[in-house]
Amino acid sequence: MDCLFCKIIAGEIPSTKVYEDETVYAFRDISPQAPEHILIIPKLHIPSPAHIDETNSAVIAHIFEVAAKLAKELGFVNGYRMVANCGEDGGQTVGHLHFHMLAGRLLAWPPG
């Protein structure tokens, strides 16, 4: 499979790991958009949020459990933002479901 994130999970491409378990891998974004920018991805290859269904939705719940754990461990006491882009028009650049966890500054809305 020619998926960037699958290669990162497999250790073929280096990353700065923040968390890993049997279901999820989390690592620091190489182009951070906030002082803290972590990508949280399922180890199961799910192409995008549009591909979430009853067979894989438990993985998504687990991702949010991991995010809450990381927020506590990393001291995101003032909050954080979780973002998942879906498809080309939604800004998704890697065809593997991933969540951006952003923290460490005030995050305005709309994003900018």
mmCIF file of the C-alpha atoms, coordinates in Angstrom:
data_MODEL
# 
_entry.id   MODEL 
# 
loop_
_atom_site.group_PDB 
_atom_site.id 
_atom_site.type_symbol 
_atom_site.label_atom_id 
_atom_site.label_alt_id 
_atom_site.label_comp_id 
_atom_site.label_asym_id 
_atom_site.label_entity_id 
_atom_site.label_seq_id 
_atom_site.pdbx_PDB_ins_code 
_atom_site.Cartn_x 
_atom_site.Cartn_y 
_atom_site.Cartn_z 
_atom_site.occupancy 
_atom_site.B_iso_or_equiv 
_atom_site.pdbx_formal_charge 
_atom_site.auth_seq_id 
_atom_site.auth_comp_id 
_atom_site.auth_asym_id 
_atom_site.auth_atom_id 
_atom_site.pdbx_PDB_model_num 
ATOM 1   C CA . MET A 1 1   ? 0.000   0.000  0.000  1.00 0.00 ? 1   MET A CA 1 
ATOM 2   C CA . ASP A 1 2   ? 1.338   3.423  -0.918 1.00 0.00 ? 2   ASP A CA 1 
ATOM 3   C CA . CYS A 1 3   ? -0.087  5.323  2.060  1.00 0.00 ? 3   CYS A CA 1 
ATOM 4   C CA . LEU A 1 4   ? 2.127   7.824  3.864  1.00 0.00 ? 4   LEU A CA 1 
ATOM 5   C CA . PHE A 1 5   ? 0.513   7.215  7.245  1.00 0.00 ? 5   PHE A CA 1 
ATOM 6   C CA . CYS A 1 6   ? 0.579   3.425  6.875  1.00 0.00 ? 6   CYS A CA 1 
ATOM 7   C CA . LYS A 1 7   ? 4.328   3.742  6.216  1.00 0.00 ? 7   LYS A CA 1 
ATOM 8   C CA . ILE A 1 8   ? 4.734   5.909  9.330  1.00 0.00 ? 8   ILE A CA 1 
ATOM 9   C CA . ILE A 1 9   ? 2.835   3.345  11.424 1.00 0.00 ? 9   ILE A CA 1 
ATOM 10  C CA . ALA A 1 10  ? 5.061   0.576  10.001 1.00 0.00 ? 10  ALA A CA 1 
ATOM 11  C CA . GLY A 1 11  ? 8.190   2.545  10.909 1.00 0.00 ? 11  GLY A CA 1 
ATOM 12  C CA . GLU A 1 12  ? 9.246   2.936  7.270  1.00 0.00 ? 12  GLU A CA 1 
ATOM 13  C CA . ILE A 1 13  ? 9.095   6.730  7.596  1.00 0.00 ? 13  ILE A CA 1 
ATOM 14  C CA . PRO A 1 14  ? 10.346  8.380  10.795 1.00 0.00 ? 14  PRO A CA 1 
ATOM 15  C CA . SER A 1 15  ? 8.024   10.333 13.064 1.00 0.00 ? 15  SER A CA 1 
ATOM 16  C CA . THR A 1 16  ? 8.063   11.812 16.531 1.00 0.00 ? 16  THR A CA 1 
ATOM 17  C CA . LYS A 1 17  ? 5.758   9.418  18.336 1.00 0.00 ? 17  LYS A CA 1 
ATOM 18  C CA . VAL A 1 18  ? 3.641   10.772 21.169 1.00 0.00 ? 18  VAL A CA 1 
ATOM 19  C CA . TYR A 1 19  ? 1.427   7.723  21.776 1.00 0.00 ? 19  TYR A CA 1 
ATOM 20  C CA . GLU A 1 20  ? 0.846   4.225  20.454 1.00 0.00 ? 20  GLU A CA 1 
ATOM 21  C CA . ASP A 1 21  ? -1.369  1.296  21.310 1.00 0.00 ? 21  ASP A CA 1 
ATOM 22  C CA . GLU A 1 22  ? -2.803  -1.624 19.330 1.00 0.00 ? 22  GLU A CA 1 
ATOM 23  C CA . THR A 1 23  ? -5.383  0.625  17.609 1.00 0.00 ? 23  THR A CA 1 
ATOM 24  C CA . VAL A 1 24  ? -3.966  4.153  17.402 1.00 0.00 ? 24  VAL A CA 1 
ATOM 25  C CA . TYR A 1 25  ? -0.729  5.948  16.573 1.00 0.00 ? 25  TYR A CA 1 
ATOM 26  C CA . ALA A 1 26  ? -0.134  9.612  17.464 1.00 0.00 ? 26  ALA A CA 1 
ATOM 27  C CA . PHE A 1 27  ? 2.786   11.751 16.385 1.00 0.00 ? 27  PHE A CA 1 
ATOM 28  C CA . ARG A 1 28  ? 3.858   15.379 16.049 1.00 0.00 ? 28  ARG A CA 1 
ATOM 29  C CA . ASP A 1 29  ? 2.947   17.129 12.793 1.00 0.00 ? 29  ASP A CA 1 
ATOM 30  C CA . ILE A 1 30  ? 6.011   18.120 10.729 1.00 0.00 ? 30  ILE A CA 1 
ATOM 31  C CA . SER A 1 31  ? 4.348   21.423 9.803  1.00 0.00 ? 31  SER A CA 1 
ATOM 32  C CA . PRO A 1 32  ? 2.664   22.519 13.044 1.00 0.00 ? 32  PRO A CA 1 
ATOM 33  C CA . GLN A 1 33  ? -0.174  25.027 12.881 1.00 0.00 ? 33  GLN A CA 1 
ATOM 34  C CA . ALA A 1 34  ? -0.119  25.615 16.658 1.00 0.00 ? 34  ALA A CA 1 
ATOM 35  C CA . PRO A 1 35  ? 2.509   25.264 19.401 1.00 0.00 ? 35  PRO A CA 1 
ATOM 36  C CA . GLU A 1 36  ? 1.151   21.745 19.952 1.00 0.00 ? 36  GLU A CA 1 
ATOM 37  C CA . HIS A 1 37  ? 0.049   19.919 16.792 1.00 0.00 ? 37  HIS A CA 1 
ATOM 38  C CA . ILE A 1 38  ? -0.385  16.172 17.045 1.00 0.00 ? 38  ILE A CA 1 
ATOM 39  C CA . LEU A 1 39  ? -1.838  13.834 14.438 1.00 0.00 ? 39  LEU A CA 1 
ATOM 40  C CA . ILE A 1 40  ? -3.872  10.947 15.818 1.00 0.00 ? 40  ILE A CA 1 
ATOM 41  C CA . ILE A 1 41  ? -4.479  8.162  13.328 1.00 0.00 ? 41  ILE A CA 1 
ATOM 42  C CA . PRO A 1 42  ? -6.041  4.714  13.389 1.00 0.00 ? 42  PRO A CA 1 
ATOM 43  C CA . LYS A 1 43  ? -3.710  1.845  12.545 1.00 0.00 ? 43  LYS A CA 1 
ATOM 44  C CA . LEU A 1 44  ? -6.548  0.428  10.476 1.00 0.00 ? 44  LEU A CA 1 
ATOM 45  C CA . HIS A 1 45  ? -6.459  2.097  7.062  1.00 0.00 ? 45  HIS A CA 1 
ATOM 46  C CA . ILE A 1 46  ? -9.662  4.124  6.792  1.00 0.00 ? 46  ILE A CA 1 
ATOM 47  C CA . PRO A 1 47  ? -9.437  6.469  3.780  1.00 0.00 ? 47  PRO A CA 1 
ATOM 48  C CA . SER A 1 48  ? -11.422 9.405  5.216  1.00 0.00 ? 48  SER A CA 1 
ATOM 49  C CA . PRO A 1 49  ? -14.211 10.372 7.610  1.00 0.00 ? 49  PRO A CA 1 
ATOM 50  C CA . ALA A 1 50  ? -16.635 9.499  4.799  1.00 0.00 ? 50  ALA A CA 1 
ATOM 51  C CA . HIS A 1 51  ? -15.604 5.858  5.269  1.00 0.00 ? 51  HIS A CA 1 
ATOM 52  C CA . ILE A 1 52  ? -16.595 5.580  8.929  1.00 0.00 ? 52  ILE A CA 1 
ATOM 53  C CA . ASP A 1 53  ? -19.312 2.981  9.428  1.00 0.00 ? 53  ASP A CA 1 
ATOM 54  C CA . GLU A 1 54  ? -20.535 0.418  11.947 1.00 0.00 ? 54  GLU A CA 1 
ATOM 55  C CA . THR A 1 55  ? -17.516 -1.838 11.247 1.00 0.00 ? 55  THR A CA 1 
ATOM 56  C CA . ASN A 1 56  ? -14.931 0.751  12.307 1.00 0.00 ? 56  ASN A CA 1 
ATOM 57  C CA . SER A 1 57  ? -16.681 3.393  14.414 1.00 0.00 ? 57  SER A CA 1 
ATOM 58  C CA . ALA A 1 58  ? -15.303 1.980  17.682 1.00 0.00 ? 58  ALA A CA 1 
ATOM 59  C CA . VAL A 1 59  ? -11.853 3.019  16.462 1.00 0.00 ? 59  VAL A CA 1 
ATOM 60  C CA . ILE A 1 60  ? -13.054 6.620  16.244 1.00 0.00 ? 60  ILE A CA 1 
ATOM 61  C CA . ALA A 1 61  ? -14.379 6.546  19.809 1.00 0.00 ? 61  ALA A CA 1 
ATOM 62  C CA . HIS A 1 62  ? -10.996 5.216  20.912 1.00 0.00 ? 62  HIS A CA 1 
ATOM 63  C CA . ILE A 1 63  ? -9.213  8.066  19.109 1.00 0.00 ? 63  ILE A CA 1 
ATOM 64  C CA . PHE A 1 64  ? -11.182 10.569 21.190 1.00 0.00 ? 64  PHE A CA 1 
ATOM 65  C CA . GLU A 1 65  ? -10.391 8.619  24.373 1.00 0.00 ? 65  GLU A CA 1 
ATOM 66  C CA . VAL A 1 66  ? -6.697  8.850  23.445 1.00 0.00 ? 66  VAL A CA 1 
ATOM 67  C CA . ALA A 1 67  ? -7.060  12.578 22.741 1.00 0.00 ? 67  ALA A CA 1 
ATOM 68  C CA . ALA A 1 68  ? -8.514  13.164 26.220 1.00 0.00 ? 68  ALA A CA 1 
ATOM 69  C CA . LYS A 1 69  ? -5.676  11.158 27.774 1.00 0.00 ? 69  LYS A CA 1 
ATOM 70  C CA . LEU A 1 70  ? -3.030  13.071 25.799 1.00 0.00 ? 70  LEU A CA 1 
ATOM 71  C CA . ALA A 1 71  ? -4.612  16.412 26.717 1.00 0.00 ? 71  ALA A CA 1 
ATOM 72  C CA . LYS A 1 72  ? -4.266  15.553 30.401 1.00 0.00 ? 72  LYS A CA 1 
ATOM 73  C CA . GLU A 1 73  ? -0.731  14.185 30.047 1.00 0.00 ? 73  GLU A CA 1 
ATOM 74  C CA . LEU A 1 74  ? 0.490   17.124 27.953 1.00 0.00 ? 74  LEU A CA 1 
ATOM 75  C CA . GLY A 1 75  ? -1.218  19.751 30.087 1.00 0.00 ? 75  GLY A CA 1 
ATOM 76  C CA . PHE A 1 76  ? -3.669  21.217 27.583 1.00 0.00 ? 76  PHE A CA 1 
ATOM 77  C CA . VAL A 1 77  ? -5.520  22.805 30.496 1.00 0.00 ? 77  VAL A CA 1 
ATOM 78  C CA . ASN A 1 78  ? -7.012  25.656 28.444 1.00 0.00 ? 78  ASN A CA 1 
ATOM 79  C CA . GLY A 1 79  ? -8.419  23.347 25.796 1.00 0.00 ? 79  GLY A CA 1 
ATOM 80  C CA . TYR A 1 80  ? -7.605  22.010 22.361 1.00 0.00 ? 80  TYR A CA 1 
ATOM 81  C CA . ARG A 1 81  ? -9.161  21.550 18.934 1.00 0.00 ? 81  ARG A CA 1 
ATOM 82  C CA . MET A 1 82  ? -9.706  18.299 17.064 1.00 0.00 ? 82  MET A CA 1 
ATOM 83  C CA . VAL A 1 83  ? -10.051 18.567 13.284 1.00 0.00 ? 83  VAL A CA 1 
ATOM 84  C CA . ALA A 1 84  ? -10.625 15.914 10.629 1.00 0.00 ? 84  ALA A CA 1 
ATOM 85  C CA . ASN A 1 85  ? -10.645 17.012 6.995  1.00 0.00 ? 85  ASN A CA 1 
ATOM 86  C CA . CYS A 1 86  ? -12.713 14.979 4.547  1.00 0.00 ? 86  CYS A CA 1 
ATOM 87  C CA . GLY A 1 87  ? -11.912 14.766 0.848  1.00 0.00 ? 87  GLY A CA 1 
ATOM 88  C CA . GLU A 1 88  ? -10.101 17.153 -1.445 1.00 0.00 ? 88  GLU A CA 1 
ATOM 89  C CA . ASP A 1 89  ? -12.589 20.020 -1.044 1.00 0.00 ? 89  ASP A CA 1 
ATOM 90  C CA . GLY A 1 90  ? -12.421 19.551 2.730  1.00 0.00 ? 90  GLY A CA 1 
ATOM 91  C CA . GLY A 1 91  ? -8.647  19.965 2.730  1.00 0.00 ? 91  GLY A CA 1 
ATOM 92  C CA . GLN A 1 92  ? -7.673  16.319 3.238  1.00 0.00 ? 92  GLN A CA 1 
ATOM 93  C CA . THR A 1 93  ? -4.164  15.833 1.824  1.00 0.00 ? 93  THR A CA 1 
ATOM 94  C CA . VAL A 1 94  ? -3.410  12.271 2.994  1.00 0.00 ? 94  VAL A CA 1 
ATOM 95  C CA . GLY A 1 95  ? -5.867  9.495  2.120  1.00 0.00 ? 95  GLY A CA 1 
ATOM 96  C CA . HIS A 1 96  ? -5.828  7.968  5.612  1.00 0.00 ? 96  HIS A CA 1 
ATOM 97  C CA . LEU A 1 97  ? -8.245  9.176  8.286  1.00 0.00 ? 97  LEU A CA 1 
ATOM 98  C CA . HIS A 1 98  ? -6.474  11.424 10.763 1.00 0.00 ? 98  HIS A CA 1 
ATOM 99  C CA . PHE A 1 99  ? -7.331  13.946 13.420 1.00 0.00 ? 99  PHE A CA 1 
ATOM 100 C CA . HIS A 1 100 ? -5.314  17.089 14.035 1.00 0.00 ? 100 HIS A CA 1 
ATOM 101 C CA . MET A 1 101 ? -5.059  17.878 17.738 1.00 0.00 ? 101 MET A CA 1 
ATOM 102 C CA . LEU A 1 102 ? -4.137  21.564 18.101 1.00 0.00 ? 102 LEU A CA 1 
ATOM 103 C CA . ALA A 1 103 ? -3.311  23.307 21.371 1.00 0.00 ? 103 ALA A CA 1 
ATOM 104 C CA . GLY A 1 104 ? -1.059  25.818 23.040 1.00 0.00 ? 104 GLY A CA 1 
ATOM 105 C CA . ARG A 1 105 ? -2.670  29.011 21.744 1.00 0.00 ? 105 ARG A CA 1 
ATOM 106 C CA . LEU A 1 106 ? -6.057  30.621 21.366 1.00 0.00 ? 106 LEU A CA 1 
ATOM 107 C CA . LEU A 1 107 ? -7.686  29.038 18.323 1.00 0.00 ? 107 LEU A CA 1 
ATOM 108 C CA . ALA A 1 108 ? -10.055 31.481 16.649 1.00 0.00 ? 108 ALA A CA 1 
ATOM 109 C CA . TRP A 1 109 ? -13.165 30.550 14.677 1.00 0.00 ? 109 TRP A CA 1 
ATOM 110 C CA . PRO A 1 110 ? -13.400 30.420 11.788 1.00 0.00 ? 110 PRO A CA 1 
ATOM 111 C CA . PRO A 1 111 ? -9.921  28.862 11.570 1.00 0.00 ? 111 PRO A CA 1 
ATOM 112 C CA . GLY A 1 112 ? -7.257  31.123 10.305 1.00 0.00 ? 112 GLY A CA 1 
# 
